[in-house]
């Protein structure tokens, strides 16, 4: 993402009670102490540290769907004097990560156009998602999808499209998949049929919709397998799920980036297909001929 020139702020030490932890680790350790709106800020900082290192309090508040005053209060709750001190700690952690991991060549020149900036952010999101993917979690997700008698994909609002697309990909493989995309009577009926042979996949961006959280809680109660696909590693949906898949959604635009989510969904479906390509090949061939 293109970043404007800013005045360099000296790295601020973490509050004494943080000990040797990084800012991200300190926030995660204290996550349960925060209010709901402060948790939104905490989630965003942990998963988008490179953005926070260069954002104003107002920009961070917009991304976390809260107010700048909440960002300031959150900073103070951590033991900082204000947001500039928290941001300095974020920059310090970002700098240390950057130095440890090396630097890749940028896609575009420094004077990026808005179009190029958005493409560069999408590229970075896919790369970060791939780097953070746990092979054990991915393998477990593929096996859970392939073995399920019924897959229920829950995603509302902007996630409804991706829930529907994942259902489409799974139905091409002749897997029984359904979608719950709104608190309609039909969707609630699908939730009511969750049992121990159902796999529930919850999709969320930022704060999860109550329907998604409800589905995950119901699945846990009825001993159904669960997968969370989320851009916030500390989200309620991730905590409720047995299998957790993270995607990065950083964006310079007025909406979150979903390029990495789309890649993740397609890769999951391909993982299921690759388990037994011969079994699925004739069905896929027939579909292509339509």
C-alpha positions as CSV (number, residue, x, y, z in Angstrom):
1,X,0.0,0.0,0.0
2,X,1.2,3.5,-0.7
3,X,2.0,5.4,2.5
4,X,2.5,9.1,2.8
5,X,5.5,10.5,4.5
6,X,5.2,10.8,8.2
7,X,7.3,12.2,11.0
8,X,9.3,9.5,12.6
9,X,8.3,8.8,16.1
10,X,10.9,7.2,18.4
11,X,9.9,3.6,19.4
12,X,8.0,3.7,22.6
13,X,8.6,0.9,25.1
14,X,5.7,-1.3,26.0
15,X,4.2,-0.8,29.5
16,X,6.2,-2.5,32.2
17,X,3.6,-5.1,32.9
18,X,4.0,-6.4,29.3
19,X,7.4,-7.8,30.1
20,X,9.3,-9.3,27.1
21,X,6.2,-9.7,25.0
22,X,5.7,-7.9,21.7
23,X,2.7,-5.5,21.3
24,X,0.7,-8.2,19.5
25,X,1.4,-10.8,22.2
26,X,0.6,-8.3,24.9
27,X,-2.8,-7.5,23.3
28,X,-3.6,-11.2,22.8
29,X,-2.8,-12.0,26.5
30,X,-5.2,-9.3,27.7
31,X,-7.9,-9.7,25.0
32,X,-10.6,-11.0,27.3
33,X,-10.4,-7.9,29.5
34,X,-11.5,-5.5,26.7
35,X,-14.9,-4.2,25.9
36,X,-16.6,-5.3,22.7
37,X,-15.6,-2.2,20.8
38,X,-12.0,-2.4,22.2
39,X,-11.9,-6.0,21.0
40,X,-12.6,-4.8,17.5
41,X,-9.5,-2.5,17.8
42,X,-7.4,-5.3,19.3
43,X,-8.3,-7.7,16.5
44,X,-7.4,-5.2,13.8
45,X,-4.1,-4.3,15.4
46,X,-3.0,-8.0,15.8
47,X,-3.9,-9.0,12.2
48,X,-3.0,-5.7,10.5
49,X,0.1,-4.5,12.3
50,X,1.8,-3.2,9.1
51,X,-1.3,-1.0,8.5
52,X,-1.6,0.3,12.1
53,X,2.1,1.3,12.0
54,X,1.2,4.0,9.5
55,X,-2.4,4.8,10.2
56,X,-3.8,7.7,12.1
57,X,-6.2,7.0,15.0
58,X,-9.1,8.1,12.8
59,X,-8.1,5.7,10.0
60,X,-7.7,2.8,12.4
61,X,-11.1,3.6,13.9
62,X,-12.7,3.5,10.5
63,X,-11.1,0.1,9.6
64,X,-12.1,-1.4,13.0
65,X,-15.7,0.0,12.7
66,X,-15.4,2.1,15.8
67,X,-14.6,5.6,16.9
68,X,-11.3,7.4,17.3
69,X,-12.1,8.0,21.0
70,X,-12.3,4.2,21.4
71,X,-8.9,3.8,19.8
72,X,-7.5,6.3,22.3
73,X,-9.1,4.7,25.3
74,X,-7.9,1.3,24.1
75,X,-4.3,2.7,24.0
76,X,-4.7,4.0,27.5
77,X,-6.2,0.7,28.7
78,X,-3.0,-1.0,27.5
79,X,-0.9,1.4,29.6
80,X,0.1,3.9,26.9
81,X,-0.3,7.6,27.3
82,X,-2.2,7.8,24.1
83,X,-2.4,6.4,20.5
84,X,1.0,7.9,19.3
85,X,2.8,5.7,21.9
86,X,0.9,2.6,20.9
87,X,1.6,3.3,17.2
88,X,5.3,3.7,18.0
89,X,5.3,0.3,19.6
90,X,3.5,-1.1,16.5
91,X,6.1,0.5,14.3
92,X,8.9,-1.0,16.4
93,X,7.4,-4.5,16.1
94,X,6.7,-4.0,12.4
95,X,10.3,-2.9,11.9
96,X,11.7,-6.0,13.7
97,X,9.5,-8.3,11.7
98,X,10.5,-6.6,8.5
99,X,14.2,-6.8,9.3
100,X,13.9,-10.5,10.3
101,X,11.9,-11.5,7.2
102,X,13.8,-9.4,4.5
103,X,12.2,-7.2,1.9
104,X,10.7,-8.3,-1.4
105,X,10.7,-6.1,-4.5
106,X,7.6,-3.9,-4.8
107,X,5.2,-4.6,-7.6
108,X,5.0,-0.9,-8.7
109,X,6.9,2.3,-8.5
110,X,6.6,4.4,-5.4
111,X,4.3,6.9,-7.1
112,X,1.5,4.3,-7.4
113,X,-1.9,5.2,-8.8
114,X,-4.9,4.2,-6.8
115,X,-5.5,1.3,-9.1
116,X,-1.9,0.0,-8.6
117,X,-2.1,0.5,-4.9
118,X,-5.3,-1.6,-4.7
119,X,-3.7,-4.4,-6.8
120,X,-0.5,-4.3,-4.7
121,X,-2.6,-4.7,-1.5
122,X,-4.4,-7.7,-3.0
123,X,-1.1,-9.3,-4.0
124,X,0.2,-8.7,-0.4
125,X,-3.0,-10.2,1.1
126,X,-2.7,-13.4,-0.9
127,X,1.0,-13.7,0.0
128,X,0.4,-13.1,3.7
129,X,-2.5,-15.6,3.8
130,X,-0.3,-18.2,2.2
131,X,2.5,-17.6,4.6
132,X,0.2,-17.8,7.7
133,X,-1.6,-20.9,6.5
134,X,-1.1,-23.9,8.8
135,X,-0.8,-27.1,6.7
136,X,-2.3,-29.1,9.5
137,X,-5.3,-26.9,9.7
138,X,-5.7,-26.8,5.9
139,X,-5.4,-30.6,5.8
140,X,-7.9,-31.0,8.6
141,X,-10.4,-28.7,6.8
142,X,-10.1,-30.6,3.5
143,X,-10.7,-33.9,5.3
144,X,-13.6,-32.5,7.2
145,X,-15.3,-31.3,4.0
146,X,-14.7,-34.5,2.1
147,X,-16.0,-36.7,5.0
148,X,-19.1,-34.6,5.9
149,X,-22.5,-36.0,5.2
150,X,-23.8,-32.4,5.0
151,X,-21.9,-29.1,4.8
152,X,-23.7,-25.9,6.0
153,X,-21.9,-22.7,5.0
154,X,-22.9,-19.6,7.0
155,X,-22.1,-16.2,5.8
156,X,-24.1,-13.0,5.7
157,X,-23.9,-9.6,3.9
158,X,-20.7,-9.5,1.9
159,X,-19.8,-13.0,3.0
160,X,-23.0,-14.4,1.5
161,X,-21.5,-14.3,-2.0
162,X,-18.5,-16.3,-0.9
163,X,-20.7,-18.8,1.0
164,X,-22.7,-19.3,-2.2
165,X,-19.6,-19.7,-4.3
166,X,-18.1,-22.3,-2.0
167,X,-21.4,-24.1,-2.1
168,X,-21.2,-24.0,-5.9
169,X,-17.6,-25.5,-5.9
170,X,-18.6,-28.3,-3.5
171,X,-21.7,-29.2,-5.4
172,X,-19.6,-29.6,-8.5
173,X,-17.9,-32.4,-6.6
174,X,-21.3,-33.9,-5.7
175,X,-21.0,-32.9,-2.1
176,X,-24.2,-31.9,-0.2
177,X,-23.8,-28.3,0.7
178,X,-26.3,-25.6,1.9
179,X,-26.0,-21.9,2.7
180,X,-27.4,-19.8,5.5
181,X,-27.0,-16.2,4.4
182,X,-29.7,-14.4,6.4
183,X,-31.8,-14.9,9.5
184,X,-34.8,-16.0,7.4
185,X,-37.1,-18.8,8.3
186,X,-35.5,-21.0,5.7
187,X,-32.0,-20.4,7.0
188,X,-33.0,-20.9,10.6
189,X,-34.5,-24.2,9.6
190,X,-31.1,-25.3,8.1
191,X,-29.5,-24.3,11.4
192,X,-32.1,-26.4,13.3
193,X,-31.0,-29.5,11.3
194,X,-27.4,-29.3,12.5
195,X,-26.3,-32.6,14.0
196,X,-23.1,-34.6,14.6
197,X,-22.7,-35.5,10.9
198,X,-22.9,-31.9,9.8
199,X,-19.9,-29.7,9.0
200,X,-20.5,-26.0,9.7
201,X,-18.3,-23.5,8.0
202,X,-18.5,-19.9,9.3
203,X,-17.3,-17.0,7.1
204,X,-16.7,-13.7,8.7
205,X,-15.0,-10.3,8.1
206,X,-14.3,-8.2,11.1
207,X,-17.0,-8.5,13.8
208,X,-19.0,-11.7,13.0
209,X,-22.7,-11.4,12.3
210,X,-24.9,-12.8,15.2
211,X,-26.2,-15.5,12.8
212,X,-22.7,-16.9,12.2
213,X,-21.9,-16.9,15.9
214,X,-25.2,-18.6,16.6
215,X,-24.5,-21.3,14.1
216,X,-21.1,-22.0,15.5
217,X,-22.4,-22.2,19.1
218,X,-25.2,-24.5,18.0
219,X,-22.7,-26.7,16.2
220,X,-20.5,-26.9,19.2
221,X,-23.5,-27.8,21.4
222,X,-24.6,-30.6,19.0
223,X,-21.0,-31.9,18.5
224,X,-20.8,-30.9,14.8
225,X,-17.5,-30.3,13.1
226,X,-16.7,-26.6,12.6
227,X,-14.4,-24.5,10.4
228,X,-13.9,-20.8,10.8
229,X,-12.7,-18.7,7.8
230,X,-12.0,-15.3,9.2
231,X,-9.8,-12.2,8.8
232,X,-9.5,-11.8,12.6
233,X,-7.6,-14.4,14.4
234,X,-9.1,-13.3,17.8
235,X,-12.7,-13.3,16.5
236,X,-15.5,-15.1,18.4
237,X,-16.1,-17.3,15.4
238,X,-12.5,-18.5,15.4
239,X,-12.6,-19.2,19.1
240,X,-15.7,-21.4,18.7
241,X,-14.3,-23.4,15.7
242,X,-12.3,-26.6,15.8
243,X,-10.5,-25.7,12.6
244,X,-9.4,-22.1,11.9
245,X,-8.3,-20.6,8.6
246,X,-7.1,-17.0,8.5
247,X,-7.1,-14.7,5.5
248,X,-5.6,-11.2,5.2
249,X,-8.0,-8.4,4.1
250,X,-5.9,-5.2,4.2
251,X,-7.1,-2.6,1.7
252,X,-6.5,1.0,0.8
253,X,-10.1,1.2,-0.5
254,X,-13.4,1.9,1.3
255,X,-14.1,-1.9,1.6
256,X,-12.1,-4.8,2.8
257,X,-10.1,-6.8,0.2
258,X,-11.5,-10.3,-0.5
259,X,-8.9,-11.5,-3.0
260,X,-7.2,-13.8,-0.4
261,X,-10.6,-15.1,0.8
262,X,-11.5,-16.1,-2.8
263,X,-8.1,-17.8,-3.3
264,X,-8.5,-19.6,0.0
265,X,-11.9,-20.9,-0.9
266,X,-10.8,-22.1,-4.3
267,X,-7.8,-23.8,-2.9
268,X,-9.9,-25.6,-0.3
269,X,-12.2,-26.9,-3.0
270,X,-9.2,-28.0,-5.1
271,X,-7.8,-29.8,-2.1
272,X,-11.0,-31.8,-1.8
273,X,-10.9,-32.6,-5.5
274,X,-7.2,-33.6,-5.4
275,X,-7.9,-36.3,-2.8
276,X,-9.4,-38.4,-5.5
277,X,-9.3,-36.6,-8.8
278,X,-10.4,-39.7,-10.7
279,X,-13.6,-39.9,-8.8
280,X,-14.5,-36.3,-9.7
281,X,-13.1,-36.0,-13.2
282,X,-16.2,-37.3,-15.1
283,X,-18.5,-35.1,-13.2
284,X,-16.3,-32.0,-13.8
285,X,-15.9,-32.9,-17.5
286,X,-19.7,-33.2,-17.9
287,X,-20.1,-29.8,-16.3
288,X,-17.6,-28.2,-18.6
289,X,-19.5,-29.5,-21.6
290,X,-22.7,-27.8,-20.6
